[in-house]
């Protein structure tokens, strides 16, 4: 399956909702763009969780282009797609690799956000590029988290560093980077305990891990990826802000996009948080991770609409 088809499949729930809602706005002979129409369109866009601000900007643009005119569905869709691509514009932002030595990637997120599976997908992606990966299981508070990551490491043939249950997460992170240096690995991915953004003591632990990594390798961690569960919608924006304050997140990975009809949350996140969305999870297999690019994403979002 090609990337565009994977995106389409991953966004199918959101697309299905859009398809029904947008079509409901139009009649066979077209629709007059007036306040009633614009209000209905606003409601439909908010429904896919793109956020009130982005939805209003999009509706305003449709109004400026077509007010008092009778338009067909495709006229409005083209204008919406153009606006969404502008709202989500960002440089294509793959991983920033270290100039020499291992690239250290710290991965954070709340419990159940899809962090472990995302780490497995990143590992598979790096390995497909011929890179050697070491994993650090620094979520020492949940034995199940270490076990799950260990299973993935075994499946993928990646080395993993673990610690005793309840041991210092920063110590595990330190040993993982040491192992990456010792074995001349290309990438070291450090998992961290899932936590709520409001748990200040746990957020301080993240800061400690960040500091320890920086002492081992200048500029490390080279990336701090925050995994957000797309099914949580707007709550992801609050998470992104708190985590960024604690550990200077460099980018987002949006997981479980295939499990929600609120795929528009990507628009809200780009609009309100400003961090680049680096990757999106579009399925449960190890290779179901796609580099986020606004153009193909919007095209896939509306692929079967209109």
C-alpha positions in Angstrom: 0.0 0.0 0.0 1.4 3.4 -1.0 1.7 6.3 1.4 -1.4 8.2 0.0 -3.5 5.0 0.3 -2.3 4.6 3.9 -3.3 8.1 4.7 -6.7 7.6 3.1 -7.2 4.4 5.1 -6.0 6.1 8.3 -8.3 9.1 7.8 -11.3 7.1 6.6 -13.5 7.7 9.8 -12.9 11.5 9.5 -13.4 11.4 5.7 -16.7 9.5 6.1 -18.0 12.1 8.5 -16.9 15.0 6.3 -18.4 13.3 3.2 -21.8 13.0 4.8 -21.8 16.4 6.4 -20.5 18.4 3.5 -22.9 16.7 1.1 -25.8 17.5 3.4 -25.1 21.2 2.9 -25.7 21.1 -0.9 -28.6 20.5 -3.2 -28.2 19.3 -6.8 -28.7 22.8 -8.1 -26.1 24.2 -5.8 -26.3 26.4 -2.6 -26.5 30.1 -2.0 -23.6 31.2 0.2 -25.3 33.3 2.9 -25.0 33.5 6.7 -27.1 30.4 7.2 -24.9 28.3 4.9 -21.7 29.7 6.5 -23.0 28.9 10.0 -23.8 25.3 9.0 -20.4 24.9 7.4 -18.7 26.2 10.6 -20.6 23.5 12.6 -19.4 20.8 10.2 -15.8 21.8 10.4 -15.8 22.1 14.2 -17.2 18.5 14.3 -13.9 17.1 13.0 -12.1 18.9 15.9 -10.1 21.4 13.8 -10.8 24.0 16.5 -13.1 27.0 16.6 -10.4 29.5 15.5 -9.3 27.5 12.4 -12.9 26.7 11.5 -13.8 30.4 11.6 -10.9 31.4 9.5 -11.8 28.8 6.9 -15.5 29.8 6.9 -14.5 33.5 6.6 -12.4 32.7 3.5 -15.2 30.8 1.9 -17.5 33.7 2.6 -15.1 36.3 1.1 -14.8 34.2 -2.0 -18.4 33.2 -2.6 -20.8 35.3 -0.6 -24.2 35.9 -2.3 -23.3 33.4 -5.0 -24.8 30.0 -5.7 -21.9 27.5 -5.6 -21.4 23.8 -6.2 -19.9 21.5 -3.6 -16.5 21.2 -5.3 -16.1 25.1 -5.4 -16.3 25.2 -1.6 -14.2 22.0 -1.1 -11.4 23.4 -3.2 -11.4 26.6 -1.1 -11.5 24.7 2.2 -8.6 22.4 1.1 -6.5 25.5 0.0 -7.1 27.2 3.4 -6.3 24.0 5.4 -3.0 23.5 3.6 -2.1 27.1 4.4 -3.1 26.7 8.1 -1.0 23.6 8.4 2.0 24.7 6.4 5.3 23.7 7.9 8.7 22.6 6.6 8.8 18.8 6.1 10.4 18.0 9.4 11.9 14.6 9.7 14.3 13.7 12.5 17.3 16.0 13.0 20.2 13.6 13.1 23.4 14.3 15.1 26.4 15.3 13.0 28.5 12.6 14.6 27.7 9.8 17.0 24.3 8.5 18.0 21.2 10.6 17.6 19.3 10.6 20.9 15.5 10.8 20.7 13.4 11.2 23.9 9.8 10.2 23.6 7.1 11.6 26.0 3.4 11.4 26.4 0.5 10.6 28.7 -0.5 7.1 29.6 -2.1 5.1 26.8 -1.3 7.6 24.1 0.4 5.0 21.9 4.0 5.8 22.9 5.4 2.3 22.9 3.9 1.4 19.5 5.2 4.7 18.1 8.7 3.9 19.3 8.5 0.5 17.6 7.4 2.2 14.4 10.2 4.7 14.6 12.7 1.9 15.2 11.4 0.0 12.1 11.6 3.1 10.0 15.2 3.8 11.1 16.2 0.2 10.5 14.7 0.3 7.0 17.2 3.1 6.4 20.1 0.8 7.5 20.5 2.4 11.0 21.3 0.6 14.2 18.9 1.4 17.0 19.3 1.1 20.8 16.1 1.4 23.0 16.1 2.7 26.5 13.1 1.5 28.6 13.1 4.4 31.1 9.4 3.9 32.0 10.4 2.0 35.1 7.1 2.5 36.9 5.1 0.1 34.8 6.5 -3.4 34.3 4.0 -3.8 31.4 5.6 -0.9 29.6 9.1 -2.4 29.8 7.7 -5.8 28.8 5.9 -4.4 25.8 8.9 -2.5 24.6 11.1 -5.6 25.1 8.8 -7.6 23.0 9.0 -5.1 20.2 12.8 -4.9 20.5 12.9 -8.7 20.1 10.6 -8.6 17.0 12.6 -5.9 15.4 16.0 -7.1 16.4 16.9 -3.9 18.3 19.0 -3.8 21.4 17.2 -2.6 24.6 18.4 -1.4 28.0 16.1 -1.9 30.9 16.2 -1.2 34.6 14.6 -2.7 37.8 11.0 -1.8 38.5 10.9 1.5 40.3 14.6 2.4 39.5 15.7 5.8 38.5 14.5 6.5 34.9 17.4 8.9 34.3 19.8 6.1 35.2 18.2 3.8 32.5 18.4 6.7 30.0 22.0 7.2 30.8 22.9 3.5 30.4 21.0 3.4 27.1 23.0 6.2 25.6 26.2 4.6 27.0 25.3 1.4 25.2 24.6 3.3 21.9 28.0 5.0 22.2 29.7 1.6 23.0 28.1 -0.2 20.1 28.4 2.6 17.6 24.6 2.7 17.2 23.1 5.4 15.0 20.0 6.1 17.1 19.1 5.8 20.7 15.4 6.1 21.5 14.5 6.7 25.2 11.0 5.9 26.4 9.7 7.8 29.4 6.9 7.0 31.8 3.5 8.0 30.7 2.2 10.8 32.8 -0.4 13.5 32.9 0.8 17.0 32.1 -0.5 18.1 35.5 1.7 15.7 37.5 4.4 18.2 38.4 6.8 15.8 40.2 6.7 13.4 37.2 7.2 16.3 34.8 10.3 17.3 36.8 11.6 13.7 36.2 11.3 14.3 32.5 13.4 17.5 33.0 16.0 15.4 34.8 16.2 12.8 32.0 16.6 15.7 29.5 19.5 17.1 31.6 21.3 13.8 32.0 21.2 13.1 28.3 22.7 16.5 27.6 25.6 15.8 29.9 26.5 12.7 28.0 26.3 14.1 24.5 26.3 17.8 23.7 23.0 18.8 22.1 21.3 15.6 23.2 18.5 14.9 23.2 18.5 15.9 19.5 14.7 15.4 19.3 12.0 15.3 22.0 9.0 13.8 20.4 5.6 14.2 22.1 3.1 11.4 21.2 -0.5 12.6 21.2 -3.5 10.3 20.9 -5.6 11.7 18.1 -8.7 10.3 19.7 -8.4 12.7 22.6 -9.0 15.7 20.3 -8.6 19.2 21.7 -7.1 17.9 25.1 -4.0 17.2 23.1 -3.4 20.9 22.8 -3.1 21.3 26.6 -0.8 18.3 26.7 1.5 19.7 24.0 1.8 23.0 25.9 2.7 21.5 29.3 5.1 19.0 27.9 6.9 21.6 25.8 7.3 23.7 28.9 8.9 20.8 30.8 11.2 19.3 28.1 11.4 21.6 25.1 9.5 19.3 22.7 10.8 19.6 19.2 7.9 17.9 17.4 4.7 15.9 17.6 3.7 12.4 16.6 0.0 12.0 16.2 -1.0 8.4 17.0 -4.2 6.5 16.5 -5.4 8.7 13.7 -7.1 5.7 12.2 -9.3 5.3 15.3 -11.0 8.7 15.2 -13.4 10.8 13.2 -11.6 13.9 14.6 -8.6 13.9 12.2 -9.0 17.7 11.9 -7.3 18.0 15.3 -4.1 18.2 13.3 -5.2 21.6 12.1 -5.9 22.8 15.6 -2.6 21.6 16.9 -0.6 23.3 14.1 -2.6 26.5 14.6 -2.5 26.7 18.4 0.7 25.0 19.4 3.1 25.8 16.6 5.2 22.6 17.0 5.7 20.7 13.8 3.8 17.5 13.4 6.6 15.1 12.4 4.8 11.8 11.9 1.3 10.4 12.0 0.3 6.9 13.0 -2.1 5.5 10.4 -2.5 1.9 11.6 -1.2 -0.7 14.0 1.6 -2.4 12.0 5.3 -1.5 12.5 5.4 0.3 9.1 2.2 2.3 9.7 4.0 5.6 10.4 3.9 8.4 7.8 5.9 11.5 7.5 3.4 14.4 8.0 3.0 16.6 4.9 0.1 19.1 4.9 -0.6 18.7 1.1 -1.1 14.9 0.9 -2.8 14.9 4.3 -5.5 17.4 3.2 -5.9 15.6 -0.1 -6.4 12.3 1.7 -8.8 13.9 4.2 -11.1 15.0 1.3 -10.2 12.1 -1.1 -13.7 10.6 -1.2 -15.6 13.9 -0.5 -17.3 15.7 -3.3 
